[in-house]
Amino acid sequence: MRVEVAAALVFRNGRFLIRQRPPEKARGGLWEFVGGKKEPGESLPEALVRECREELDAPVRVGRIFCEVEHAYEDITVHLTLFHTELDGEAVQKEHTALRWITPEEIPGF
């Protein structure tokens, strides 16, 4: 199965936002950008706005595409579109285990 996923690249003060997946979900404990699967009838930017509202309790402004990647896991293939995104307000930790603002140099640790 192949899914389309929209994700947010949110930068503030030289750091960007990542979240940790809950342990009970697929790939639990892994770190990722905020975002999620596109639902039928949604555009990728619409999906990202919805996911950010659900996951962060914050509205966002979706900008241009930063990059696109595809990764095949054992059970699913994910086509991820990462968008430059501006967060209006503060991110609230809702359905994830943790939120972190990290520098690009810190990526290998996550």
C-alpha positions in Angstrom: 0.0 0.0 0.0 1.2 3.5 -0.8 0.1 6.6 1.1 0.6 10.3 0.5 1.8 12.2 3.6 2.1 15.9 4.1 4.6 17.1 6.7 5.6 20.5 8.2 9.1 22.0 8.2 8.6 24.6 10.9 11.7 26.8 11.6 12.1 29.2 14.6 15.3 30.8 15.8 17.5 28.3 13.9 15.6 25.2 15.1 12.9 23.1 13.6 10.0 21.2 15.2 9.9 17.4 15.4 7.7 15.0 17.3 8.0 11.5 18.7 5.5 8.9 17.8 3.5 7.3 20.6 4.8 3.8 21.5 1.5 2.1 20.7 1.4 3.3 17.1 3.2 1.9 14.1 6.9 2.9 14.2 6.3 4.0 17.8 9.1 6.0 19.4 10.5 7.3 16.2 11.0 11.0 15.6 9.3 12.7 12.6 8.0 16.0 11.3 4.5 17.0 12.3 1.9 15.9 9.6 0.0 12.9 8.4 -1.8 11.1 5.7 -3.8 12.8 3.0 -7.5 11.9 3.2 -9.7 11.4 0.0 -10.6 14.7 -1.5 -7.9 16.7 0.3 -5.0 18.5 -1.3 -1.6 17.9 0.5 -1.7 21.5 1.9 -5.2 20.9 3.2 -4.1 17.7 4.8 -1.2 19.5 6.5 -3.5 22.2 7.9 -5.8 19.6 9.3 -3.1 17.5 10.8 -1.4 20.4 12.5 -4.7 21.5 14.0 -5.2 17.9 15.3 -1.6 17.3 16.5 -0.5 20.7 17.7 -3.8 22.6 18.3 -2.4 25.4 16.2 -3.2 26.9 12.8 -0.5 27.0 10.2 0.4 28.7 6.9 1.6 26.2 4.4 4.3 27.5 2.0 6.3 26.0 -0.8 7.5 22.4 -1.0 10.9 21.9 0.6 11.4 18.3 -0.7 9.7 15.0 -1.5 10.9 11.6 -0.5 9.5 8.1 -0.8 10.3 5.3 1.7 9.2 1.7 1.6 8.6 0.1 5.0 7.7 -3.6 5.3 4.0 -2.8 5.5 3.6 0.5 3.7 5.3 2.8 1.2 5.2 6.5 2.2 5.4 9.3 -0.3 6.2 12.3 1.9 6.0 15.9 0.8 7.7 18.3 3.3 6.4 21.9 3.1 7.9 25.1 4.5 5.3 25.9 7.2 4.7 28.8 9.6 3.1 28.0 12.9 0.7 30.6 14.2 1.0 30.4 18.0 2.6 27.8 20.1 2.6 24.1 19.5 0.7 22.0 22.1 1.8 18.4 22.7 -1.3 16.4 22.1 -1.2 12.9 20.6 2.6 12.4 20.5 5.0 11.4 23.2 7.2 14.5 22.9 7.9 17.6 20.9 11.4 19.1 20.4 12.9 22.1 18.7 16.2 20.9 17.3 19.0 22.3 15.2 20.0 20.7 11.9 23.2 19.5 13.5 21.2 17.5 16.1 19.4 15.4 13.4 21.7 12.3 13.8 20.6 12.0 17.5 17.0 11.5 16.5 
